[in-house]
């Protein structure tokens, strides 16, 4: 009988592993890499104290107490290490904690694409800086500082020592008077004695305020039990509406992610970094989207996203099960490429583009007892996107993306949209010029639902959900005939050598199955 193998959060048997659509062989390596990474971090506790004291402007690192491993918080892409500050005078109450957060190199594709961890940190820090400057009403934690694996270290302006802080304030005043761009509030601030990274961490870190449970608890803890209570739901929808309206009121010039460069300036020059991109690269699947790639049109962005789906089909060893499955996937990809202009309004193809929080998971939303949003955490994967891609979180349906029942979801969606429309109507923060250049968000979101753009966008950002979403929600809008006839023609329009591709994928699957069986014996 094949033995069980350890994944990050569970053990898995061979019978279960061979049914999974993901590359289980790749995931079997995570557990050992996690042990090595955590062991390395545990040995760096004194260095962590020095880092925290440096960013907070503390005289001594002796006031910093690093939590034991049992208290570390390990998510899907980061490990958060609580650090308690004793006698933190003139800043917060004594005993206040901060979070030292490290990207997990074995989850962000650091081996396949060196620098992915640093890119993730730069972009998340850029999101913090942009929201702090443009949307102060959006509740987020304080970001005290961050650093790259290559040594560049940044501290928030207000925490700099007295003389460097005075210099930076004067510098900003002069730049403003002279009409030059002003840097962000995060200033290059190196440690006096740099501790070189030894390559195990594979990325830098972020130092963030720790949001205690007295300030809010994760929505995921109470959502399933209380989501049917209309009062709580209305409070949550109202606060979520205000956040979406706040961050989407500012038109952005292109599709991409904000990042902070080595001089502390904030630029919208990074590729639109999302979970899907780095997750594919972590599986050693090329995305063909360079880090300095931004987009000026919806069309070019959609074409590159479809290209990442194509690459997953080409490079994931167990992407297909048999000839029929392969043909159906090729047909879906070819059709998605053909029909996308029908789902996006031509007058919006060059904008406006707006900031979008793509990781609004219920565990990243903190609420009080009345479900008012108190804080949004984990701002990773936020980027500028087409306004037509702003969506209500799919988890409101309590189902996976490819299992959503439209009629059930529309009940929740309609309730949210009524609140969003009312908030947008009452909102008085738009200037006349903005009103003319920005369409109403509620109108755009309603139109996306009515035309099917909602489903197309959902498929576009769901590598494992595209297949079912296409055949269940998108194809019926064009063809209500026998679905078995559809894959007989379309695959030949996806690849010039369709038959040869199918043969290669079947060979890949056979090799994968053999290696998977060996891994469990």
C-alpha positions, -999 to +999 in steps of 0.1 A: +000+000+000+015+034-010+024+055+020+012+089+029+032+120+021+033+153+040+021+185+024+023+219+041-010+216+060-020+179+057-010+144+048-020+131+014-024+095+000-016+084-035-052+078-043-061+114-035-029+128-051-035+112-085-070+129-087-057+164-080-055+188-110-025+206-095+011+194-097+013+174-065+049+163-072+060+200-070+040+205-038+056+175-021+088+195-018+072+224+002+073+208+036+111+202+036+117+236+023+095+251+050+115+233+077+148+246+063+134+281+060+120+283+095+152+268+109+172+295+093+148+323+105+149+309+141+187+313+140+183+350+130+164+361+161+191+386+173+192+400+138+154+404+139+157+424+171+183+447+155+161+452+124+130+461+144+149+485+166+164+501+135+130+508+118+113+520+150+141+543+161+146+525+193+179+530+212+184+494+220+173+461+205+170+447+240+134+459+243+124+436+214+112+401+222+108+378+192+080+352+195+087+315+197+081+294+166+048+282+180+034+317+178+045+324+143+017+328+118+023+310+085+000+318+057+000+306+021+027+330+009+042+346+040+053+339+075+046+365+102+068+367+133+053+387+162+078+409+180+068+426+213+082+460+222+086+466+259+083+502+272+076+517+237+074+552+250+059+581+230+046+558+203+022+532+215+013+514+247+040+493+264+039+457+252+026+466+217+035+441+191+047+445+155+049+419+127+081+410+109+068+393+077+089+373+052+077+360+018+080+322+016+106+317-012+092+282-020+058+297-027+066+328-047+088+312-074+121+325-061+141+296-076+125+298-110+123+336-112+150+351-088+138+384-074+101+374-071+102+379-034+117+414-037+092+423-063+063+412-041+077+434-012+083+464-034+048+462-049+031+457-015+051+486+000+040+507-031+004+499-023+008+510+013+024+542+002-003+549-025-032+542-001-017+563+026-013+593+003-045+590-017-070+571+004-064+578+041-100+567+049-092+531+040-082+513+072-048+496+068-020+488+093+011+509+096+040+499+075+071+508+095+097+497+070+109+470+046+140+457+030+151+437-001+172+406+000+199+426-018+202+449+012+183+480+003+165+491+035+137+516+039+122+532+070+090+554+073+100+591+075+085+598+109+107+570+125+140+583+112+165+598+137+162+635+143+188+649+119+180+626+089+143+633+094+149+671+094+170+667+062+143+647+045+115+672+054+136+701+041+145+682+009+108+675+003+099+712+008+125+723-017+115+697-043+079+709-039+088+745-044+109+737-075+081+716-090+100+683-089+085+649-079+084+642-042+096+608-029+073+586-009+073+586+029+097+556+029+133+566+030+164+546+022+179+540+057+206+514+059+216+494+090+250+506+104+262+470+104+247+452+075+239+416+081+244+398+048+217+374+038+230+338+032+206+329+004+182+308+025+156+335+030+156+343-007+137+376-001+136+406+022+110+415+048+083+440+058+078+454+093+041+460+099+018+470+128+002+440+145-036+444+146-047+428+178-080+410+183-093+439+204-092+460+172-109+434+150-112+398+141-110+380+108-143+379+090-136+343+081-141+333+117-178+344+117-188+345+081-202+310+077-222+312+110-236+347+106-236+357+069-274+353+068-280+380+094-291+410+073-279+437+097-244+424+099-243+418+061-256+454+055-229+469+077-202+449+060-215+457+025-217+494+033-181+496+046-169+475+016-187+498-008-170+529+007-136+513+004-142+503-033-155+538-041-125+554-023-098+535-041-115+535-075-123+572-077-088+581-089-081+573-126-047+557-132-027+560-164-020+523-170-025+488-159+003+477-135+015+477-099+029+505-079+064+500-065+090+519-045+124+522-063+158+524-046+155+562-042+122+559-024+101+572-053+067+557-060+061+546-096+034+527-115+060+508-135+058+472-124+038+445-141+003+440-125+015+415-099-012+390-089-013+358-070-019+339-102+013+351-119+036+342-090+018+310-083+024+299-120+060+309-118+064+290-085+053+259-105+081+266-130+055+277-156+067+308-175+042+337-177+061+357-204+052+389-185+084+408-176+085+428-144+087+461-162+057+454-183+026+477-179-004+480-202-021+510-218-051+490-232-075+464-219-068+443-250-031+439-245-036+429-209-062+403-217-041+388-244-011+384-220-034+369-193-047+344-219-011+336-227-005+326-191-034+301-193-019+287-226+015+283-209-001+264-180-016+240-205+017+236-222+041+233-192+021+217-163+029+180-166-005+168-155-025+196-172-046+170-192-061+136-183-068+122-218-074+131-254-109+144-249-099+165-219-070+180-238-092+188-268-118+204-246-092+226-229-076+237-262-111+245-275-119+266-245-086+285-247-091+292-285-126+304-279-116+327-250-091+343-272-116+348-300-145+363-280-129+386-255-136+418-274-173+411-270-171+413-232-153+446-228-167+480-238-147+495-266-150+530-251-133+518-219-104+498-236-080+527-229-092+533-194-100+544-169-079+520-149-083+519-111-066+505-081-080+470-073-076+449-042-074+415-058-069+395-025-100+405-005-102+372+012-123+370+043-092+363+064-077+396+052-107+416+063-109+424+101-143+434+115-158+443+148-188+426+165-212+445+142-192+436+111-179+471+105-146+468+087-118+478+111-088+470+090-076+454+057-044+433+060-022+416+035-023+442+007-002+420-016-014+415-052-031+449-053-027+465-087-042+489-113-068+471-135-095+480-160-126+494-141-146+466-157-126+441-138-137+454-104-158+426-089-177+416-059-157+388-041-168+354-053-165+339-019-198+357-009-215+327-026-197+303-002-186+282-032-155+278-054-154+301-085-165+273-109-193+261-086-212+294-082-249+292-089-258+324-108-293+327-093-280+323-057-251+347-062-274+373-078-294+376-046-263+386-027-249+407-056-282+427-059-282+434-021-246+447-023-252+467-055-282+485-039-259+496-011-231+505-034-254+526-057-268+545-027-233+552-013-221+563-047-251+587-051-245+602-017-207+605-022-196+641-025-159+636-030-158+638-068-148+670-086-166+680-117-137+670-139-136+635-123-173+630-127-169+636-165-139+613-168-149+584-145-180+563-151-201+553-121-187+522-106-221+508-099-231+511-135-200+494-147-204+465-123-241+460-131-232+460-168-205+434-163-230+411-147-257+416-173-233+411-203-214+382-188-181+401-183-183+390-147-179+354-157-152+361-183-131+381-159-136+354-132-123+328-157-094+350-167-081+350-132-088+314-124-061+290-139-079+259-126-115+273-129-114+286-165-124+252-180-157+249-161-165+286-162-162+286-199-184+256-206-209+264-179-212+302-180-196+316-211-201+291-240-239+289-236-242+326-243-230+319-279-239+282-285-267+262-269-260+231-291-245+198-281-213+207-261-196+175-273-195+189-309-176+220-298-141+205-292-141+188-326-131+220-345-118+247-321-086+229-309-072+233-344-074+270-340-054+270-308-022+254-321-008+249-356+002+213-347-028+203-326-023+166-330+013+168-320+005+189-290-020+163-278+005+136-282+031+155-262+007+162-233-004+126-231+033+116-228+038+143-201+009+129-182+021+093-184+056+104-171+040+124-143+018+095-132+048+072-131+068+097-110+039+103-087+035+066-080+072+063-073+070+092-049+045+074-027+063+041-026 
